[in-house]
Amino acid sequence: MFNDIGPLELVTLVVLAVLIFGPDKLPKMIQDVTRTIRKIREFSESAKQDIRSELGPEFKDFEFEDLNPKTFIRKQLDNDDLGLKEIRNGFDLKREMAEVTDAVHGRESEPPSSSSSATPSSGRVDMTKKPEKLDPDERPPFDADAT
């Protein structure tokens, strides 16, 4: 429960408790807190037992920890009935990201061919090339996908 509290933090909490409650009331406060925690745990366990008994024998393997989404997903991924490991391993994230960045920059995912033109076959303007000087009457190229 308190795995992430270091020794310095624990000492600080003890000093604060002594300063706030005083050395006379501190033992009684500790007893009250431990008693309350114990009652909450007992109530929680009895509620879990009531739920298990109400669900019946078909849910005998039901664990309340499975209601945590992370635990549920991890358990489903370990249970390979659906072939999820093959699907997960089938994704090449580096290749996918390279394709996305190439598409964003207007490059093709394969190495470019020897002929280079200002406008690729898709009709879009290649924004990676240095723009040529425009005439005073000429408008700059418009890319509908960029707006």
N, C-alpha and C positions, 0 to 999 in steps of 0.2 A: 504494500500500500504506500509506503514512504520510501520507495527505492531511489527516487531522484533527489532526496534531501541529503546534502553533504554534512560533514561534521561541524563546520563553521555555522551553517544555517541552523542546525539542531541546537547548538550552544546559544545562538541568538534567540531562538524561540523559548528556550528555558529561561534565559535572563529576562525576556519580555514578560513571560508568565509570572515570574517572581515579582517583577516590578508592578504589574497590573493587579494581580490577586493578592499579593503579599505571602510571606512564608507561612502564615497561620492558615489561610484558606486554601492554599494550593493543593495539599493532599486530598481534601474533600472534593475539590473541583476535578481532580484527576479520577477519583473514584466515580463521581457522577458521570463524567464523560465516558469512561470505560463501561459502566453499566448501561448507558444509553446505546453505545455501539453494540454491545452484546445483545440487547433487546431488538435492535434493528436487524441484526444478523439472524436471530431466531425467527423474527417475523418474516424475513425474506425466505428462509429455508422452508418454513411452514407453507408460505404461499406457493413456492415451487412444488412442494409435495402435493398440495391441493390441485394445482394445474395438471400435474402428471397423472393423478388419479382420475381427474375428470376427462382427460384426453383418451384414456383407455389403453388397452394393450397394443394397439397398432402403432402407437407413438412411444414405445418403450425405449427406443434409441434416441429420443429427442433430447437435445442439449440446449440450454438457454444461451450458451456462448455462441451457438450457431446463428442467433438473431443479430449478432454484430455483422455488418456487411462485409468487412474485411475477412473475418473468419469464414463466413459462408462462401465467399468467392474462392478463397484458398482451398476449402474443402472440395468445392465443385471442380476446381482445376486439378486437384490430386486424383479425383474420381474421373478416370479417363474414358467413361462410357461414350461420351459424345465426340471423342477425337479432338478435344480442344488443344491438346499439346501440339498436334500436327498443324492446326490452324495457327496457333501462336508462333510456332517455329517457322511457319511458311512466310511470315512477314520479314522482309529485309528492310529495316527502318532506314539504313543509310542510303539504299538505292531509292526508296520512296522519297526521302528528303532531297536527294540530288535531282530527281525528276521534278519535284515541286519548285525548287530554286531555279532550275533551268526554264521551267514554264513561266515563272515570274519574270525572269530576265529576258525572256523572248528567245532563248536558245533552244535548239533541239537537244534531246537527251543523248542521241548518238553524236559521234564526232562530226563537226561540220564538214560539208563537202568542199571541194576545191573552188567552186564558183561561189563568190560572196556577193550578195546584192543588198541594197539598202532596205528593201522590203522583202521579207521571206515569202514563201508560197502561200502563207495564210492571209496575206494582204495587210498584215500589221507592220508598223514601222519598227525597225530595229533600234531600240533605245540605248543599246550598248555602244553604238558607233558615235563618233564625235559628229555633232551636227554641222552641216554645211551652212555657209552664210546665205541668208535669205535676202531676196530683193525687198526693197521698202514696201512694195505693194503685196508681197506674198505673205500668206498666213502660215504659222508653224503647223506641223503635222498634228493631227488629232487622233488620239487613241481612245476609243470608246470604252475599252476594258479598264483603262486606268482611272476613269472618272467615276 
